[in-house]
Amino acid sequence: MSDDKKWYSLRVISGKEKKIRDRVALEVQRSGWSEIVTQVIVPSEKVYKIRNGKKVILERNILPGYLLIEAIPGKFSGEMVQQISNMPDIIHFLGKNIPIPMTQAEANRMLGKVDESMEMVETMIEPFIVGETVRIIDGPFNDFVGDIKDVNEEKKKLKVIVKIFGRGTEVELNFMQVEKTN
């Protein structure tokens, strides 16, 4: 069944993607097009940053200024396309009045990022960098300041050189135990 549906990209005003998605979804529902237009999504991924020693999860748009609309080609045309295109903050479909569907590969690449992100393969927005100074906020070295010697993204661990009694000592910490000093 899903093989006969295609994804279309809709160019919209950047920063208003979620509002526009909700508006389009409402219009589809109100106009009784749910059989033809099956999904309206903002391609985004979940990322985290550490704020005040706490992990904060944010959603980041993969494609700012675009919505993806899944619909049945052939039936998704004319008045429907026109009505969606004429809504506020919408620029146009790829292909203007006759929307061009994305190839399956393009769609999979976009949606793959969204799906992966649903499994919370978290990426950090502000990665730690070797040589950077961090403050330890948890554990036996709480309140010590040290320089990052090594970053292990996979294990989410850092090796930090902390001065103890005037000598540099290497300590292994996880990302949640330190914060950047600004």
N, C-alpha and C positions, 0 to 999 in steps of 0.2 A: 504493500500500500504506500509506504513512504517513498518508494522509488519514483513515483510520479510527481512528487513535490520538489520544488526548487527554492533556493535561497536568493533573495534579492537584496541589494544594498541600497539604503535610503540615506541620502546626504541630508544632515540636519544641522541646526545651529549648535556649535560646540558648547558643552556645559549644560545643555538642556535635554540631553539624551533621555534620561529617566522620565521626565515630565512628558516628553513627546511620545515615548513608548506607551505610557499609560493612556495618553489621549488617543493614540492610534488604536490601541487594544479596545478602548471603550467604543470608538467609532465602528470598528469591525463587529463588535458584539451588537451595538445598537442597530446597525444596518443589516444584520443577519448574514454576515459574510463568513461566519466561523468555519463553515465547511470548506471554504476556499482558502482563506488566510488562517493558517493553523498556529503560527507562533510569531511573536514580535519580541525581539530581544536586543538588549544593549550588550555588545560583546565586552565582557569585563573579566578580570581575574582577581582573586583574593591575594593581597600582599599584606605584610605586616611591618610595622616599625616599632621601635621601642621608645616609649614616652614615659619619663619619670619611672624608669625601671619596670614598667608594665608593658606587656605585649599588646599592641592595639592593631586589630585587624581592619583593614580598609579594602574597599573595592576600587580597583583602578581600571579605567576604560582601556581596552586594548586598541580600539579604533576611535579616538575622539572624533565626534562629528558624524558618526554613522550609527544607524540601526540596521539590524538584519531582520528581514521579513520572510517567513516560510509560507509559500503559497503554491497553488496548483497552476502551472503554466497553461495558457490557453483560456482558462476561466478568469485568471487574474489580469484584467485588462480594462480598457475603456473607462467607464464611469467610476469604477472602483479606484483605479490608479489616479484618475483625475481628482477625485474627492480627497484621497490621502495626500496627494501632491499639493493641494490647495490649502491644507491645514496650516495654522500659524507655525513659524519656526522651521518649516520643512523647506529644504532647498529643491531637491529633485531626486528621482530614482536614477541609478546608473542606467543610461539609455533613455533618459527623459520620459516622454509619453509612452514609449513602448519599452518597459523595463527589461533589461538583459539579465538573465539569471547568472549567478556565479557558477563556476564549474564545481563539480563535486569536491575536487581536490582543494580548491580555495575555501569552500564552505567547511570542509573537514579541518583544514588548518585553523580557521577561526574558531570553530566550535570545539576543536580538540583542546585549544588553549583554555576555553571556558570549562570544558569537562575536567581537564587536569586540575584546574583551579578548584573545582567543586570537591575534589579529593584532598584539597588543602595541601598541595605541594607548595608550601609557603616560600615565597621569595621575599627577601628583605629589601625594603626600598633603599635604606641607607646602610650599605654594607660596611663592615669593619675593614680597615685598611692597615696593612703592616706599617709600623712606624707611628701610628696614631696613638695618642694618649687617652687612656680610659680610666674611669674611677670604678673601683670595685664596690658594689652595693649589696653584696650578699656573701655569706660564708665567713671563714676565719680571717680573711684579709679585708673585711669590710672597711671602707673609707680609705684604703690604700690607693695610690695612683700609680699606674705603670704604663709602659709602652708595649704595644702589640708586636710580638715577634713572629707569630704565625696565625693564620686563619684557616680553619677547616670548615668550609661551607656545609659539607655533607653531614658532619657530626654536630654542627652548630657549636663548635668549641674554638677557644682562642688560647694561645700561649702568650702570657703577659709577663714581662720582666718587671718585678717589683723590687724596690730598694728596701732591704731589711738590714738594719744596723750598718748602713752605708754600703752594703754589697748587693749586687743585682741577683735576684733569685727568680727562677722561672716557675710560674704557677699556671696550671691548666684550669680554665673556667669555661662555663657555657655562656652563650650569648646573653642569657637572662640575668647573669650575675654582674654584668658591667653596664656602664652607661658612658656615652661619649662626653668628654669635657669640652665645653665650648669656650 
